[in-house]
Amino acid sequence: MDDKDIRSKIEALVEEEHALRNASEHTDEQRARLKQIEEDRDQLWDLLRQRDAKRQYGEDPDEAQPRPEPQVESYLQ
């Protein structure tokens, strides 16, 4: 997966998130989906940052791997 594919997936998740958040009421299923979208999006952003860092240091960006959700979610912002 290249940067363009990752960004496309992020954009699709953001669109889905906006559609769900615009609903007047949320079911338990929708709330769970929103949480999953946020986690997936964070993992994709982390993957992009890893790819950028590898490029910056002359490494192959394709060697970057998605990190586990608990690891990504525990990062300090």
Secondary structure, 3 states (H helix, E strand, C coil): CCHHHHHHHHHHHHHHHHHHHCCCCCCHHHHHHHHHHHHHHHHHHHHHHHHHHHHHCCCCHHHCCCCCHHHHHCCCC
